[in-house]
Amino acid sequence: MAMWEQMTCKLQYLPTCTLNELYPDTFPLDIRHYLAQWIEDQDWEKFDVDEINQEPQARRLLDNMMLMLQDLSTRNPNILEKVKLQHISRKLCVFQQQPMQFVRTVRDILRKERQILGLKDMPSFTPYQPMLASPPAAIGTPLPSREECNTDVDNLVLKVFEIQNCRQNLHQLQEDLNWENQELKSVSGPNEFDPQCPDQFTRKNRIQQLEYNYSVCAKKRVKLLQEALCALEQCQSCLIHRIMSWRWEQHRATIGLQFDENLGPMQTWCEQLLGVNGNLSQELMLLKKDHGDVEQFHKLKDILDGLLQTLIQSSLVVDKQPPQVIKTQSKFSATVRYLLGEKMAPGKPVLLKAQIISEAQVRNLGQQGVMPNENVGELHNSTAILEHNKASKSTCATFRNMSIKKIKRADRKGSESVTEEKFALLFTTEITITGFESTYSIQTITLPVVIIVHGSQEINAMATIIWDCAFSEPNRIPFVVPERVPWKQMCDALSTKFMSEVQTQRGLDSYNLHFLAQKIFDQQDISEDFSNMSVSWAQFNKEVLPCRNFTFWQWFDGVMELTKKCLKDYWSEGLIFGFIGKQHLHVILKNKPTGTFLLRFSDSEIGGITIAYVEPIENGGRKIQNIQPFTKKDLDSAGLGDRIRDIICITHVYPDLPKNDVFNKFFSVPTPPHRDGYLPFKLTTVVNPPNNPSDDFMEMEALENIFW
């Protein structure tokens, strides 16, 4: 049901006229919803709808669909749903005399859905598989290109010009009519029309032609207005979808996915649509003035007003998000931008207010439009003025020194901790737009934030944020996230986050990811296939790892911190093997010459890197030793390159590269004698012999000797 899941994300942004065209009365949207999987599994494309011999197969599909709907109705305990299913089942009876028309209808609906979703035309039995961690697939449809957007707006502007020309033609026709009627009266005088008089007859014919032309032009004017509103609705839906996609990409940027922060094109788009809305509003008012209470006027006016309110509301966005982990009593900042800032009515400054709201309040706001009336936290410096910057042409309110003094927690269930509780900042204001009379109350919220009171909670709070950003669905109920996710999806998130945090182009390879799976699932067999397994939130950051006092995320975060601060260049150049277990280590090093080594992240210590190398033993054999891990503190006193240079028992980095050639550029330059006479000293790493030679995995101690 992959395609239908994508369509449900898209439906709310489609104009009403498009929905009515897509799902006709004979095949309502409800059927597509209730039987989505079955519909997508059938091979509708195999039918030749003009081939009468295929009618029996088409009739069987129709009968099966009606039976399934009746079965759903029988089994549904909800009386309203039961009646609805019976009703839509009866709608299908219209196809019983023309089953091929039934096939054509369903086939055309699926084709149009693929077109809306930007999918290539394909047989309906081939399920669409979105790529993992792909924002456009997650949001439901690829974003339109800037050229397509410009074309849509340009066409809309041309429609407005056409309406204005039509109005002007009407006024010209009316003036011509008035003139001809006046002339007719002057020719005929007080007497009635005389058809025998050539002049009167000619003028009468001309008046009739003008009246006919006026009637045609008046109908065309109404039709053009209807078409323009439908086009505006479609164009604005596209814009709002782009804004929501921008917010989604901003959300996903937390785990390191690419994000284009530029709001300029969307601001231009907002301003253009506002201008079109104003022009159409003016044309509607002139239509009413010219023709009185036109039947369609109020309906069109309601649609236009609704579009205007949606546009004004959707144009408020959080440009610069606050930190997603906020410590109380600490300063933080955020920037809110209004894309219609240049169109705000001049005069009174527009004050933006910020407040903290809970997850439940966010949910009520999004689903029911209920503004929160209870403060769950005390937020300082919570107001800012929307100010226009002429250089950047942006209108922003910047909250530079916000801080949270205290926070009111919700009741927690079971083993939930304070670092799993999500909040958001709500920004509200009232806007008046030039050329429009009403004042609009608008608001926007930030991405979810976790509020902590102590620095020791930061890592666990960040785990909550990472899980939310990596695995939440677009258009979700705030802030719902799955309890379990596929391991493949977790692999994408971990690799992306690692590259983003370390600021490197080298991600995690299959060896690294396999070891991470071994660790999180506590499976030591290196041949295990984890591709179809799923990982839970508890495995990620609630349960400690076996024989350890830390969680998977705490350990992984420690590796990222160490790599970012001490090992970025080594990692980027592929000199660090990274995540690998000791079993796998034996497999790849067992046939290597003595002195071969590789660098791997410590399995037992948070934020450590160790050297595994091949060492000879007394009977002529070889064994693999692991040197005690180096931490950030160790590497701050002497870099990894110098430590590798000093350790004489390692000679070639895996697979077979001389260490002095590979690591030479990381060796420190000897310090010259100090001018005050003191001799320089250096720290040298010496590896002590193992205490237990029989232990293949004995970790050696790295000592620092001072020579002077």
N, C-alpha and C positions, 0 to 999 in steps of 0.2 A: 504493500500500500504506500510505497515511497512517494509516488506521484501525487496521490491524494493528500498525503501529509503536507507536501509542499504547497498544494493548492489551498489548503485550509489557512495557511499563513498569508496567502495572497488575497483571499476572497474579500477580507475586510477593507482592502484598499481599492477594490474594483468599483467603478461607478455603477449605480443601480441599473442604468440602461444596458451596460455590458453584461451584468449578471442575468438580466431578463432575456437577453439575446442568447447567452451561453446555455442556460437551462430553461427550455420552453415549458409551457404549461403541461404539455404531453409527457414530459420527462423532467419532473421537478428536482431541485437540488437535493431533496431528502433521499431520493433513490440513490443518487451518486454517493451520498454519505453512508447510508446503511449497508450498501452492498459494494463498497469501494474495492475491497480485495478481490472479490469474485469478478467484478467488471474488468479490472485490470488484467486478470488472468486469462480472459477469453481472447481468442484470436479474431478480432473484428475485421482486421485488415485482409483476411483471406477471402472475404465475401466479395463477389461481383454483384453489386446491388441491382444490376440490370439482368441478371441471370435467374430466370424463374425456377430453374432446377434446384437452386439452393434454398428455396423457400422452406422445405422441411427442417433443415438445420436451423434456419432463422427462427422458425416457430418453436423449436425445442428450446432455444435460448430464451425466448419470450416466456414460455411456459415455466421454465426453471426459475426465472426472475420473479414471476408472480407467486410461485409456490414458496420461494424463500421469504418474500415479503409477508405472505400469509402466515408462515411458520413463525417469523419474528413477532408478528402481531399476537399469535396464540400464546407465545411464551413470555411476552412482556407483561410484568405485573402492573405497570403504570397505565391507568385507564386512558389518559390523554394520549400517550404514545401509541397505545393499542388502536385507538380510533384513527389516529393520524396514519398509521401503517395500513390500515384497511382502506382508507381513503386514497392514498397514493397507489395502492395496488389496483384499485378500480380504474384509476387514470390510464393504466396500461392497456385496458380493454380496447382502447381506440386503435391499437396496433394489430388486433387479432385478425382483421381482414386484410392487413397489409404488413406482414412480418418483415419484409425487406426494408420498409420504411423505418421500422423499429431499429434494425441494424444500422441503417444510414444515420439515424439520429444519434445513437450511442457512439458510433465511430466518429462522427463530426464533432461531438462534444470532447472526446479524448484528443482529437487533433487540435482543437482550439486551446485546450488546456496545455498541451505541449508547447504550442506557440506562445501562450502567455508566460509559461515558465522558461522559455528560451531553450527548450530541448529540441534536438533534431527529431524530425519525423521518424518514428520507428514503430515496428509492430507492437501492439498493445501487450502481447504476452512477454515482452522483454522488459523486466523491471528496471527502472532508473536507479542507479547506485551513486549517490552523491559522494564526493571525495571527503575523507575524514578531515575535520578541522577546517573546512572551507566556508568562510563567512557568507559568500553569496548563496551557496547551496543551503546553508542553515537558515538564512533569512527568507528563502523561498524562491527567489528569481534573480537572475543576473541584473546588475545595475545597468540602466541605459547609458549609452555613451553621451559625452557632452554634445557631440554633433547632433545626435538624435533629440536630445533635450532642446537644443536651440531650434531645431526644425519644428518641433511641436509647438513651442512658444511662438515662433514666427508665423506658423499657420493660424494659430489662435488670434494673433494680432491682425492678420489679414481678414479673418472672419469678422472682427470688430469693424474694420474699415468697410467691409461689404455691407454690414448692418447700417453704418452711418450713411453710406451712399444711398442705400435703399430708403432711409428716412428722408434724405434730401430730395430724392426723386419723388417721394410721396408729397412732400411739401410743394414741389414744382407742379406736380399733377393737380394738387388742390388749388393752387393759384390759377392754373390754366382753366380748371373747371369753373372757378369763380368768375373769371373773365368771360368765358364763353356763355355762362348763364346770364351774366349782366348784358352781354351783347345781344343775346337772344331776346331778352326782355325789351331792349331798346328798339330792335327791329320789328317785333310783333306788337309792341305797345300794350295797351290794356286788353286787346283782344286775345283769344286763345290761339294756340299754335295752328297755323294753316299749312298743311302738308303740300299744298299746291304752290306755296311760295318757295322758289329754289334756294334763296338765302337762308330762310328759316329751316328748310329741310337739311341743308348742308351743316348748319350749326347744330341741329339736333343730333345728326349722326356723329358729329365730332364730340358732342357731349356724351353720348352713349359709349363711344370708344374710350374717352377719357375715364368715364366711370368704371368701365370694364378693366382698363389698365390700372386704375387706382385699386380696385378690388384685388386684382392679381398681385400687385405690389404689396398691399397690406398683408395678404396671406403669406407672401414670401418673407416679409419682415418678421412675422411671428415665428415662421419656420426657422429662419436664420438665427433668431434669438434662442430657440430651443436647441438647435445644433451647436451654437456657441457655448451654451451652458453645459451641454454634454461633453464637449471638447475641453472646456475649462475643468470640469469634474475629473476627466481622465488625466489631464496634464497635472492637476494639483495632486491627484492620487499618486502619480509618478514621483512628484516632488517629495511628498510626505514619506513615500517609501524610501526615497534616497536619503532623507534626513534620518529615518529610523535605521537604515543600513549604516549610515555614518556613525550613529550612536552605538550600533552593534559592533562595528569595527573598533570603535573607541573602547568598548567593553573588552573585546578580545585582545586588544593591544596589551592588556595587563600580563598576558602570558607570552608576549613578544611577537605577535602577528603584525604584519605590516599595516600601517594606518596613515592615510593621507589626512592631515589635520586641516587642510585648506577649506574654509567655509565660504570663500569668496564667490565661487560659481553658484552655490545654493542661495546666497544672499541676493545675487542678481536675479535669479529665478523667482525668488519670493517677491521681489519688488515688481517684476514684470507681471506676475499673476495678480498682485494687488492692483496694479494699474488697469489690467483687463477687467477685474471685478468692478472697479469704480466706473469704467466706461459702460459696462453692461448694465450696471445699476442705473446709470443715467439714462441709457436707452430704454430701460423698462419704465422708468418714470415718465419719459416722453411718450412712450406707447400708451400708457394709461391716460395721459393728458390729451392725446390726440383722439383716442377712441373710447374713452370712458372706462368702465369696469370690464376690461377684456377678460374672457373666460379663463385664459391661462395665466393671467397676470399674477395672481396671488400665489399660485403654485410655483411659478418661476422665481418670484421674489423670495419665497421661503427657501428654495434651493440655493439661490445666490447668497442669501444671508447666512445660511449654514456653512457654505464654502468659505465665506469671509471669516466667520468665527473660527473655523478649523485652521485656516491659514494663519491668522493672528496668534492663535494658541500654539501652533506647531513651530513657530519661528523663534521661540525662546529655547536656547540650548545651553548646556554646560560646556563651555569651550575648554576650560582647563579644570579637570576634576581635582577634588581634594585628595589627599592620601587615602587609600582605601583601608589602611590601618591607622587609626588616630588615637593617640595617647592623651588622656585628660591632662589639663593644665599645660599642654604644649601648643605652640602657635602653628597654624597651618593656613593655607590660602586656597582660593578657588576663583574662577572667572566665569561669569555668565554673559552670554552674548545674545543680543536681539537682532535677528536678521532683517527686521523691518525698522531698524533704528532711525534711518534717515527719513522715514515716513511718519515718525511720531509727531503729534501736534506740539508746536513750541509753547513755551510758557512755563508752567509749573514743572520742576524737576521730577523725574520718575524714580521713586525710591523702591529698591528691591530688598525684600526681607527674607532672611534665612531662618530655618528652624530644624531641629532634629526630629525625625519621625521614625516610629518603629516599623517592623516588617508588616504587622497587622494594619497599621495606618496606611502604609504604602498600598497594600492590597485593597483596602476600602476606597482609597483615592482612585486607583486605576480601574476597579470593577464597577463601582457605584458612584464615583465622583464626589465622595464624601470628604470634605476638607477636615483635617484633624483639628479637634478642639481641645486636646490635652497635650501639654508639654511633657515629653519624656526625657528631656535634658535641658540643662542650662547652657546656652550658647552665647558667648561674649563677642562683641563687635560683629553683630549679625545683620547690619544694614549697610547698603552701599547704593550709590546713585549711578543710574545708567548714563554714561558719558560718551559723547561721540568723538572719535579720533579722526580728524580730517585726512591725516597722512595715510592711515590704513583703511579708511572708510568703514570702520567698524564701530559699533555701539556696544559697550561692555560695562558691566558692573564688576569691579574687582574687590574681593574680600581678602585683604592682605594679612590681617592679624586676628583671624578667628581663633577661638579656643573653647574647649568644652570644660566647664567647671565640674559638673556632675551629671550622671546619667541614671535614669530609672530603668532597671532591668525587668524583663518579663519573667513570669514564672517558668522555670525550666523543667523539662520532663526527663525522667530517667537519668542517663549519664551525660546529658548535654552540658557543655561548659560555656562560660561567658565568652570565650573566643569563637564560639559557633553562632552567636547571636548577631544578626545583621540589622543595620539601621540605614537611613539615607538622609541627606539634607534636602529639604524642600525649599525652593525659592519661589516667592509669589510677588505679584505687583499688579497695578491697574494701568492699562494703556489706553490712550486715545490716539487714533490715527487721523492724520490730516485728510479732510474730505469726507469723513464718516462721523456721524453724530454720537454714536454709542461709546460708552466706556467699557472696556473688556477686562475682566479679571483673568489673568493668565498665570500659569505655574509650570515648573519643571523640576525634576528630581535628579540627584546624582546617581552614579553607580552605587551598589551596596557598599557600606563601610562597616568595619568592625571596630568597636571602641574598647580600648584597654586602659588599665590603670597603672600597669607596671611593664617595663621593658622586657621582662622575662616572658610575657604573654605574646610577644610580637610574632615569633615564628609560628605558633599555633594559629594565631589570627590570620596570618598570611596564607596558611594552608586552607583556611575557609574561603578566602578570597580567590585563591588559585583554582580551587575546585569549582567555585561559582562561575568564574570567568571561562574556564575551559569546557565545562560540561552543561551549563544551563542552555535552555532552548530559547530562541527568540519568541517574543510575544507570550512568554510564560506568565503564570500567576506569580507575582512577586513574593518572595525570591526563591521560588521552588527549584530545587536541583535534584537530579536522580541520586538514589542511594548507592547504585552500582553503575559502572560504565564498562564498555568493552576495553580489554587490555590494549588493543590496537589504538584506540582513541587516547588512552593514557600515554602510550608511547609518543604520539604526536605532541601531546601537551608537554611532556617532560623534555623532549628534545628541543622544542621551540623555546620553552622557558630557559633552558640551559644556555642556548645560543644568545638569547636576549640579555640574560643576566651577565654573562661573561663578556658580551660584546664581541662575538666571534662568528665566523661563517661556517665553522666546523660543528656539525651536530653530533648526536649519538648514533653510532653505527649498530649493526645487528648484534655484534658481540656484546656491546654495552647494554643494549635493551634486553637481551636474553638474560644477562646476569641480574639486571634490575627486577626482571620477572621472577627469577629464582629467589631473590631476596624477599620480595613482597609476598610471594605465595609460599615461602618456606619450602621450596622444592630444590634439592641438591643435584638431581640428575640433569646433566648437561644436555641430554638428548630429548628432554621434555619439550612438547609443543604447547606454547602458551597462546597461540594466535586466536583461539576461540574462547578463551577464558575471560572472565570479567573481574574487576577489582572493586572493592567496596570502600566507602568513605572511612570505615573503621580500620581497614587494612592500610589506608593511606596515612591517616594521622590520628587514630584513637588508640589502637592496640600497639604496644611496644613490640619490637622485633624479637624473635626467639633469642634467649640468652643475652639480651641487651636491655638497657634502661632508656632507650629512645625509640621514637617511631620512624617509619620509613621516610616521611617528609623531613623530619628533623635531621636525619642523616644526609639525605639528598641535598637539603639546603646548605648544610655544612660544607659539602663538596663544592657546591657552586660558589660559596663565599671564598673558599680557599683558592679556587681556580681564578676567580675574578681578581683577587687581590695579589696573588703571588705567581700564578702559573699560566696566565692568559697566552703569552707568546709561545710557551712550550706546547700548550694544548692546540693552538691554532696551526702550528707547524707539524702537527701529528706526532710529536715526540712522546706524548703521554698516551698509553694504551687506554687507561681510564678504568671503567667498570669491568672487572673480570674476577671470577671466583677462583679459588685455589685448585679445584679439580680441572677446570679449563686451562689454568696456568700450567699444570703438569703436562697436559696434552700438547701444548704448543712449544714448550721449552724442553721436553724430555730428550729430544734428539739434537739439541743445540750444543755447540762447543762450550767448554768451561769459560766463564766470564761473561756469557751472554745475559743481558738483563732487560727488564722492561719496567715502566713506571705505571703503577696502578693505585687507585684510590683505596684507602684503608677500609676494610670491611667491618672492623671492630671499633673504630674510633671516629667521632664526628670531626670532619675537617682535617683529615690526614692523608698524606700520600706516601706510599712505601715503594721500595725497590725490591723486586723479586729477581734473583739471579741464579745461574747454574754454578754450583761449587763442586770441586772434586772431593772424593772421600778416600779413605786409606786403602780399600781393596781395589782401587782403580776405577770405581764407578763414579757416578755423579749424583748430586741431589740438588733440590731447589731450596734456597733460603730466602727469607723475607726480612728485610731490615726494618727495625722499629720505625713506625710512621713519623714523618716530619709534619709538624703543625705550622700554622701561620707564625707563631712565636719563633719556632726554629728557623723558618725561612727568612724572617725579618733580620735575624742575626747573621745568617750566611745563606746566600741564594742557592737554589737547587743546582744551578750549573757548577758552582764551586764545590758543592758537596759531592756531586758525581765525579768531578775531577780528582778530589782527594781520596776517594775510596778505590784502593788499588785492586781489589778483587773483582771489579767489574771493568770490562774492556770494550764490549760491543753491545750497542743497543739493538734490541730485536727489530728486524730479523738478523742483520749481520753488519751493521754500520759501526765503524770505529767511533768510540765516544768522543775522542778529542776533535775529530772532524765535525761531528754533528753539533756538539755543545760548545765548541770553541768560542762562539760569539757571546755566550752567556757567562764566560769566565770573567771574573773581576780583574782589573788591572792593579798590579802591586802599588801600594802607597809609597811615594817617595819619602825620604827622611824629613822629619819636621825641622823647620828652621831654628827652633829653640834648642835643638840638640837631642830631643827624644827620638829613640828608634821606634819605627812602627811595628805593630804586631798584627797577626791575623789568626782567625779561627780555622782550625783544620778538623775535618770530620774523620774519625777513626772508628772502624767497626771492630768490636770485641768478638773473640771467638765464641761460638754458642756453648752454653753450659751443658746441653744434652745433645751430643752429636747424633743420636739415633732419631731425633725428632725432625722429620722432613720439613715441617712448617715452623720450626723455631724462629722467632723474630729476634734479630740481633739488636743490640743497643747501639745507637749512634752517639758517640761522645764528642765533645768539643775540647780540643787541646789548644792551649795558648803557647805560641813560640815567640821568643824575643831574643 
